[in-house]
Amino acid sequence: MIDLRSDTVTRPDAAMREAARTAAVGDDVYDEDPTVNELEARAAEAVGMDAALYVPTGTMGNQIAARTHADRGDELLCERDSHIYNWEVGGLAQLSGLQARPIDGGARGVITPDAVHEGFVERTDHRPGTGLLALENTHNQKGGVAITADEIDAAAAAAHEHDIPTHVDGARLFNASVALDTPAPRLLDNADSVMFCLSKGLGAPVGSMLAGSEAFIDRAHRNRKLLGGGMRQAGIVAAPGLEALDNVDRLAEDHTNARTLAAGLDAIDGLAAETPETNIVLVETDRTAEAFIEAIAAEGVRASAFGQHIVRFCTHWDVDGDDIERAIECVERAMS
Ligand SMILES: *Cc1c(COP(=O)(O)O)cnc(C)c1O
């Protein structure tokens, strides 16, 4: 089976397993796990922020960020198809009493400065007030769109004009960085915090990082505990994360594989795929997504339904160029 449902399906390699086995550990809730501390320092440096916090999942990282930046009752501006709004179980409302104001970011999911100004709500006796702008890079549901430094700068600058901070959901930030050939810190020049996943294309078994200023991370540390994310000898799971940080350049292979896959699938009758910017290929099928997924699974390829007729294929560490060629052949057979 060639599993292209998600870049989260990768399994840790021998080096990661060895790193976990031999990791120095301590109680991370007391900040005493040397491996976690090293990971947090390296992660902060990798994104050009002052400090970072190891969190079990990207979802928790985003939810901590929202809770730490905004006050109960605030609005949060986000893209209509963003993960934080659609795929986190309504956590903004459930966990932090925040109201999302979704903005349509068009085909690429880019929030413009005009959209920020238009969506901003001034706090009055009648209105909640906007507490945070959340951006997503790469944009998952738009097909792994790599949003440029200029686009992020402009949206965040508009938010700052209203004195509101900007959080970047960078679950796949390094995919954007590699695709755009822009250092990750440059993508975050105007951002106040970022979350990125170690457990996606970078290949770690567990974990994400939340980064920002020292003061922000101090408060985030408390909110992590509140949400149940205070882990003890977490160095065991953080150690593979240190290995994962060395996998950034490798993401370019995933992008090449995604382009090959998109071209191969687009050439099949009944399918349409645009050239992907990173490792996510969205395919439109003339069947229902469910029927298509069932048909290709029978031939040995797995993908995810992303809309009534849209299916997502994700390339990752555990598939190589040969797997991609085989996957295209399998889909061809399923469609004939
Ligand atoms: C995967 C993902 C997350 C959440 O990460 P988990 O570790 O699965 O909770 C957040 N945002 C985006 C854009 C993602 O793709």
The ligand as an ORCA input file, in Angstrom:
! r2SCAN-3c Opt
* xyz 0 1
  C      -1.764     19.201     10.757
  C      -2.107     20.642     10.891
  C      -2.303     21.213     12.159
  C      -2.399     20.416     13.443
  O      -1.408     19.534     13.716
  P      -1.706     18.214     14.603
  O      -0.360     17.865     15.106
  O      -2.281     17.212     13.650
  O      -2.652     18.591     15.681
  C      -2.529     22.566     12.212
  N      -2.561     23.312     11.105
  C      -2.392     22.802      9.874
  C      -2.405     23.694      8.700
  C      -2.163     21.442      9.730
  O      -2.020     20.928      8.507
*
